Amino acid sequence: MSVGYQNGGKNQQANAQPGAENADWDTLKNEVGEIADTAVQRGRHFLDSAREQAVGYVDHRKDNVAQSVSDLAVSLRESTRSFEDRPNIRAFVDSAAEGLDQLAGNIRDRSFAEIFSDVEDVVRERPAVVAAVTVAIGFLTARFIKSSAEGLRQTHMAQTAQRRQGPRPQARA
C-alpha cells in the first residue's frame, strides 16, 4: 500500500522523495487550471453566440413591429376618407397617423439597446404616466378581447344552430 492512513491518519508514500509530492500537486493544479480556462473560454463563446442569436431575433421582431405600426398608420389614413365633411376629425387622425409613421421609422432606425435605454429613461422619469398608460392599454385590450370574444361566440352559436337544423332543401324552379 503506497498511500493510505498510516501513522495516525497522515498520508505517506512508501519510498517517497521529498519534492515529488509537491511536483505532483503543482502538476495537478496546472491541469485543473487549464481545464477551467478551457471551460471559461467555451462558456464565453456560448454566451456570445446566444447573445448574437437573441439580438438577431429581437432585430427581426423589431422590424415586424415597425411594419405593424406603419400598417396601422395606413389604416388610420384610409379610415379618414369617410370624414371628408369633418376636417377637424380628419386632421386629428392624420396627425395621429403621422406620429405612428415617425414611430415606425424610429423603431427601424434604432437598435434594440437604444430603444430599451429610452424606455428605461421614460419609466424612471415619469413612473405615474407610465402606470396610467399601462392601465389604459390594459383596459382597451380587455375591451377589445371582450368584444372579439362576443363576436366569435355569436358566430359559433349561429354555426352550431345551423348544423343542428341540417341541410336545407334547395328551392326548385
GROMACS elastic network, one bead per residue, 0.5 to 0.9 nm:
[ bonds ]
;  ai    aj funct       b0    kb
    1     4     6  0.69746   500
    1    13     6  0.84050   500
    1    14     6  0.78705   500
    2    12     6  0.72567   500
    2    13     6  0.50239   500
    2    14     6  0.52271   500
    2    15     6  0.85789   500
    3     6     6  0.84554   500
    3    11     6  0.61326   500
    3    12     6  0.56683   500
    3    13     6  0.51625   500
    3    14     6  0.74634   500
    4     9     6  0.78550   500
    4    10     6  0.77650   500
    4    11     6  0.56207   500
    4    12     6  0.67476   500
    4    13     6  0.80251   500
    5     8     6  0.70991   500
    5    10     6  0.58295   500
    5    11     6  0.57928   500
    5    12     6  0.77155   500
    6     9     6  0.52675   500
    6    10     6  0.58258   500
    6    11     6  0.66163   500
    6    12     6  0.70388   500
    7    10     6  0.59586   500
    7    11     6  0.82712   500
    7    12     6  0.84956   500
   12    16     6  0.79147   500
   13    16     6  0.52929   500
   13    17     6  0.87896   500
   13    21     6  0.88644   500
   16    19     6  0.85952   500
   16    20     6  0.70548   500
   16    21     6  0.78223   500
   17    20     6  0.55236   500
   17    21     6  0.76114   500
   18    21     6  0.68987   500
   18    22     6  0.80572   500
   19    22     6  0.53948   500
   19    23     6  0.62227   500
   19    24     6  0.87824   500
   20    23     6  0.50500   500
   20    24     6  0.61916   500
   20    25     6  0.86151   500
   21    24     6  0.51723   500
   21    25     6  0.62357   500
   21    26     6  0.86807   500
   22    25     6  0.50193   500
   22    26     6  0.61193   500
   22    27     6  0.85655   500
   23    26     6  0.50864   500
   23    27     6  0.61326   500
   23    28     6  0.85853   500
   24    27     6  0.50994   500
   24    28     6  0.61603   500
   24    29     6  0.86292   500
   25    28     6  0.50939   500
   25    29     6  0.61705   500
   25    30     6  0.86301   500
   26    29     6  0.50675   500
   26    30     6  0.61467   500
   26    31     6  0.86204   500
   27    30     6  0.51179   500
   27    31     6  0.61955   500
   27    32     6  0.86479   500
   28    31     6  0.51399   500
   28    32     6  0.61500   500
   28    33     6  0.84706   500
   29    32     6  0.51846   500
   29    33     6  0.60240   500
   29    34     6  0.86125   500
   30    34     6  0.61734   500
   30    35     6  0.86494   500
   31    34     6  0.50916   500
   31    35     6  0.62346   500
   31    36     6  0.86154   500
   32    35     6  0.50431   500
   32    36     6  0.61150   500
   32    37     6  0.85832   500
   33    36     6  0.50621   500
   33    37     6  0.61271   500
   33    38     6  0.86083   500
   34    37     6  0.50583   500
   34    38     6  0.61828   500
   34    39     6  0.85878   500
   35    38     6  0.51367   500
   35    39     6  0.61784   500
   35    40     6  0.86474   500
   36    39     6  0.50036   500
   36    40     6  0.61122   500
   36    41     6  0.85919   500
   37    40     6  0.50860   500
   37    41     6  0.61718   500
   37    42     6  0.86109   500
   38    41     6  0.51194   500
   38    42     6  0.61628   500
   38    43     6  0.84836   500
   39    42     6  0.51187   500
   39    43     6  0.59849   500
   39    44     6  0.85542   500
   40    44     6  0.61079   500
   40    45     6  0.85384   500
   41    44     6  0.51361   500
   41    45     6  0.61598   500
   41    46     6  0.85853   500
   42    46     6  0.60747   500
   42    47     6  0.85751   500
   43    46     6  0.50182   500
   43    47     6  0.61271   500
   43    48     6  0.85199   500
   44    47     6  0.50586   500
   44    48     6  0.60032   500
   44    49     6  0.84261   500
   45    48     6  0.51290   500
   45    49     6  0.60652   500
   45    50     6  0.85382   500
   46    49     6  0.51084   500
   46    50     6  0.60868   500
   46    51     6  0.85229   500
   47    50     6  0.50146   500
   47    51     6  0.59882   500
   47    52     6  0.85365   500
   48    51     6  0.50424   500
   48    52     6  0.61570   500
   48    53     6  0.86486   500
   49    52     6  0.51451   500
   49    53     6  0.62828   500
   49    54     6  0.86440   500
   50    53     6  0.51375   500
   50    54     6  0.61174   500
   50    55     6  0.85910   500
   51    54     6  0.50572   500
   51    55     6  0.60771   500
   51    56     6  0.84848   500
   52    55     6  0.51742   500
   52    56     6  0.60894   500
   52    57     6  0.85790   500
   53    56     6  0.50536   500
   53    57     6  0.61234   500
   53    58     6  0.85798   500
   54    57     6  0.50750   500
   54    58     6  0.60773   500
   54    59     6  0.84902   500
   55    58     6  0.50719   500
   55    59     6  0.59826   500
   55    60     6  0.84804   500
   55   112     6  0.78664   500
   56    59     6  0.51521   500
   56    60     6  0.61584   500
   56    61     6  0.86215   500
   57    60     6  0.51186   500
   57    61     6  0.61733   500
   57    62     6  0.84382   500
   58    61     6  0.50129   500
   58    62     6  0.58405   500
   58    63     6  0.85776   500
   58   112     6  0.71707   500
   59    63     6  0.62960   500
   59    64     6  0.87258   500
   59   108     6  0.88500   500
   59   111     6  0.75453   500
   59   112     6  0.68166   500
   60    63     6  0.52840   500
   60    64     6  0.65341   500
   60    65     6  0.88722   500
   61    65     6  0.62043   500
   61    66     6  0.86154   500
   62    65     6  0.50771   500
   62    66     6  0.61947   500
   62    67     6  0.86376   500
   62   107     6  0.67895   500
   62   108     6  0.71179   500
   62   111     6  0.88554   500
   62   112     6  0.76078   500
   63    66     6  0.50316   500
   63    67     6  0.62081   500
   63    68     6  0.86457   500
   63   104     6  0.87691   500
   63   107     6  0.74083   500
   63   108     6  0.60343   500
   64    67     6  0.50903   500
   64    68     6  0.62173   500
   64    69     6  0.87111   500
   65    68     6  0.50165   500
   65    69     6  0.62229   500
   65    70     6  0.85580   500
   65   104     6  0.78376   500
   65   107     6  0.79200   500
   65   108     6  0.89073   500
   66    69     6  0.51623   500
   66    70     6  0.61578   500
   66    71     6  0.85917   500
   66   101     6  0.88099   500
   66   103     6  0.76963   500
   66   105     6  0.71397   500
   66   106     6  0.83463   500
   66   107     6  0.57348   500
   66   108     6  0.61366   500
   67    71     6  0.60550   500
   67    72     6  0.85730   500
   67   104     6  0.68774   500
   67   108     6  0.87429   500
   68    72     6  0.61901   500
   68    73     6  0.87129   500
   68   104     6  0.82197   500
   69    72     6  0.50575   500
   69    73     6  0.63979   500
   69    74     6  0.88295   500
   69   100     6  0.61773   500
   69   101     6  0.71621   500
   69   103     6  0.75071   500
   69   104     6  0.56812   500
   70    73     6  0.50945   500
   70    74     6  0.64249   500
   70    75     6  0.87505   500
   70    97     6  0.84564   500
   70   100     6  0.65125   500
   70   101     6  0.55268   500
   70   102     6  0.87516   500
   70   103     6  0.83050   500
   70   104     6  0.57184   500
   70   105     6  0.84294   500
   71    74     6  0.50502   500
   71    75     6  0.62163   500
   71    76     6  0.86592   500
   71   101     6  0.88768   500
   72    76     6  0.61914   500
   72    77     6  0.86757   500
   72    97     6  0.76933   500
   72   100     6  0.75954   500
   72   101     6  0.88406   500
   73    76     6  0.50929   500
   73    77     6  0.62925   500
   73    78     6  0.86792   500
   73    94     6  0.84756   500
   73    96     6  0.76717   500
   73    98     6  0.70853   500
   73    99     6  0.82735   500
   73   100     6  0.56608   500
   73   101     6  0.62380   500
   74    77     6  0.51334   500
   74    78     6  0.62149   500
   74    79     6  0.86382   500
   74    97     6  0.71274   500
   74   101     6  0.86733   500
   75    78     6  0.50778   500
   75    79     6  0.61560   500
   75    80     6  0.88826   500
   75    97     6  0.85084   500
   76    79     6  0.50844   500
   76    80     6  0.65947   500
   76    93     6  0.65856   500
   76    94     6  0.73565   500
   76    96     6  0.80708   500
   76    97     6  0.60732   500
   77    80     6  0.53929   500
   77    81     6  0.73530   500
   77    90     6  0.84904   500
   77    93     6  0.70507   500
   77    94     6  0.60748   500
   77    97     6  0.64824   500
   78    81     6  0.58020   500
   78    82     6  0.84590   500
   79    82     6  0.64632   500
   79    83     6  0.80016   500
   79    93     6  0.86449   500
   80    83     6  0.51722   500
   80    84     6  0.73447   500
   80    89     6  0.79307   500
   80    90     6  0.55318   500
   80    91     6  0.88359   500
   80    93     6  0.69382   500
   80    94     6  0.76952   500
   81    84     6  0.60140   500
   81    90     6  0.80563   500
   82    85     6  0.80420   500
   82    86     6  0.88564   500
   82    90     6  0.89073   500
   83    86     6  0.51549   500
   83    87     6  0.70272   500
   83    88     6  0.89715   500
   83    89     6  0.69713   500
   83    90     6  0.59974   500
   84    87     6  0.65041   500
   84    90     6  0.73365   500
   85    90     6  0.88686   500
   86    89     6  0.57133   500
   86    90     6  0.63917   500
   86    91     6  0.87849   500
   87    91     6  0.59252   500
   87    92     6  0.85064   500
   88    91     6  0.51669   500
   88    92     6  0.62269   500
   88    93     6  0.87097   500
   89    92     6  0.51238   500
   89    93     6  0.62100   500
   89    94     6  0.84971   500
   90    93     6  0.52350   500
   90    94     6  0.59821   500
   90    95     6  0.84462   500
   91    94     6  0.50731   500
   91    95     6  0.60040   500
   91    96     6  0.85932   500
   92    95     6  0.51131   500
   92    96     6  0.62961   500
   92    97     6  0.86951   500
   93    97     6  0.61358   500
   93    98     6  0.85832   500
   94    98     6  0.61214   500
   94    99     6  0.85994   500
   95    98     6  0.50493   500
   95    99     6  0.62666   500
   95   100     6  0.86911   500
   96    99     6  0.50534   500
   96   100     6  0.62825   500
   96   101     6  0.87172   500
   97   100     6  0.50005   500
   97   101     6  0.62313   500
   97   102     6  0.86929   500
   98   101     6  0.50174   500
   98   102     6  0.62848   500
   98   103     6  0.86187   500
   99   102     6  0.50950   500
   99   103     6  0.61850   500
   99   104     6  0.86571   500
  100   104     6  0.61321   500
  100   105     6  0.85870   500
  101   104     6  0.50792   500
  101   105     6  0.62417   500
  101   106     6  0.86766   500
  102   105     6  0.50436   500
  102   106     6  0.61932   500
  102   107     6  0.86207   500
  103   106     6  0.50606   500
  103   107     6  0.61678   500
  103   108     6  0.86460   500
  104   107     6  0.51007   500
  104   108     6  0.62558   500
  104   109     6  0.86560   500
  105   108     6  0.51219   500
  105   109     6  0.60453   500
  105   110     6  0.85531   500
  106   109     6  0.51348   500
  106   110     6  0.59606   500
  106   115     6  0.87497   500
  107   110     6  0.56794   500
  107   111     6  0.77684   500
  107   112     6  0.83067   500
  107   115     6  0.75254   500
  108   111     6  0.78846   500
  110   113     6  0.81997   500
  110   114     6  0.62610   500
  110   115     6  0.66700   500
  111   114     6  0.53016   500
  111   115     6  0.64012   500
  111   116     6  0.86363   500
  112   115     6  0.51088   500
  112   116     6  0.59902   500
  112   117     6  0.84612   500
  113   116     6  0.51063   500
  113   117     6  0.60489   500
  113   118     6  0.86271   500
  114   117     6  0.50926   500
  114   118     6  0.62171   500
  114   119     6  0.86624   500
  115   118     6  0.51636   500
  115   119     6  0.62102   500
  115   120     6  0.85316   500
  116   119     6  0.51449   500
  116   120     6  0.60673   500
  116   121     6  0.86345   500
  117   120     6  0.50210   500
  117   121     6  0.62165   500
  117   122     6  0.87534   500
  118   121     6  0.50599   500
  118   122     6  0.62936   500
  118   123     6  0.86604   500
  119   122     6  0.51547   500
  119   123     6  0.61911   500
  119   124     6  0.86440   500
  120   123     6  0.51674   500
  120   124     6  0.62497   500
  120   125     6  0.86619   500
  121   124     6  0.51478   500
  121   125     6  0.60723   500
  121   126     6  0.84768   500
  122   125     6  0.51015   500
  122   126     6  0.58052   500
  122   127     6  0.76129   500
  122   130     6  0.79041   500
  123   126     6  0.54370   500
  123   127     6  0.50911   500
  123   128     6  0.85404   500
  123   129     6  0.83122   500
  123   130     6  0.62026   500
  123   131     6  0.88613   500
  124   127     6  0.59513   500
  126   129     6  0.54664   500
  126   130     6  0.63564   500
  126   131     6  0.87495   500
  127   130     6  0.50570   500
  127   131     6  0.60852   500
  127   132     6  0.86166   500
  128   131     6  0.50499   500
  128   132     6  0.61729   500
  128   133     6  0.86094   500
  129   132     6  0.50753   500
  129   133     6  0.61056   500
  129   134     6  0.84608   500
  130   133     6  0.51344   500
  130   134     6  0.60047   500
  130   135     6  0.85798   500
  131   134     6  0.50575   500
  131   135     6  0.61913   500
  131   136     6  0.86218   500
  132   135     6  0.51570   500
  132   136     6  0.61794   500
  132   137     6  0.86218   500
  133   136     6  0.50098   500
  133   137     6  0.60580   500
  133   138     6  0.84538   500
  134   137     6  0.51465   500
  134   138     6  0.60675   500
  134   139     6  0.85583   500
  135   138     6  0.50269   500
  135   139     6  0.61030   500
  135   140     6  0.86268   500
  136   139     6  0.50568   500
  136   140     6  0.61581   500
  136   141     6  0.84748   500
  137   140     6  0.51119   500
  137   141     6  0.59583   500
  137   142     6  0.84723   500
  138   141     6  0.50660   500
  138   142     6  0.60768   500
  138   143     6  0.86024   500
  139   142     6  0.51531   500
  139   143     6  0.62485   500
  139   144     6  0.86454   500
  140   143     6  0.50682   500
  140   144     6  0.61113   500
  140   145     6  0.85719   500
  141   144     6  0.50375   500
  141   145     6  0.60833   500
  141   146     6  0.84520   500
  142   145     6  0.51247   500
  142   146     6  0.59954   500
  142   147     6  0.85528   500
  143   146     6  0.50532   500
  143   147     6  0.60924   500
  143   148     6  0.84407   500
  144   147     6  0.52501   500
  144   148     6  0.60138   500
  144   149     6  0.84319   500
  145   148     6  0.50526   500
  145   149     6  0.59226   500
  145   150     6  0.84912   500
  146   149     6  0.50934   500
  146   150     6  0.61563   500
  146   151     6  0.87072   500
  147   150     6  0.50749   500
  147   151     6  0.63219   500
  147   152     6  0.86740   500
  148   151     6  0.51632   500
  148   152     6  0.62001   500
  148   153     6  0.85454   500
  149   152     6  0.50039   500
  149   153     6  0.59633   500
  149   154     6  0.85790   500
  150   153     6  0.50212   500
  150   154     6  0.62264   500
  150   155     6  0.86267   500
  151   154     6  0.52123   500
  151   155     6  0.62187   500
  151   156     6  0.85872   500
  152   155     6  0.50865   500
  152   156     6  0.60516   500
  152   157     6  0.85482   500
  153   156     6  0.50759   500
  153   157     6  0.61089   500
  153   158     6  0.85946   500
  154   157     6  0.50868   500
  154   158     6  0.61398   500
  154   159     6  0.86102   500
  155   158     6  0.51481   500
  155   159     6  0.62195   500
  155   160     6  0.86073   500
  156   159     6  0.51229   500
  156   160     6  0.60955   500
  156   161     6  0.85813   500
  157   160     6  0.50372   500
  157   161     6  0.60901   500
  157   162     6  0.85053   500
  158   161     6  0.51480   500
  158   162     6  0.61234   500
  158   163     6  0.86736   500
  159   162     6  0.50352   500
  159   163     6  0.62062   500
  159   164     6  0.86772   500
  160   163     6  0.51456   500
  160   164     6  0.62731   500
  160   165     6  0.87829   500
  161   164     6  0.51395   500
  161   165     6  0.63703   500
  161   166     6  0.88346   500
  162   165     6  0.52607   500
  162   166     6  0.64971   500
  162   167     6  0.80468   500
  163   166     6  0.51902   500
  163   167     6  0.75733   500
  164   167     6  0.89104   500
  165   168     6  0.78272   500
  167   170     6  0.89236   500
  169   172     6  0.89982   500
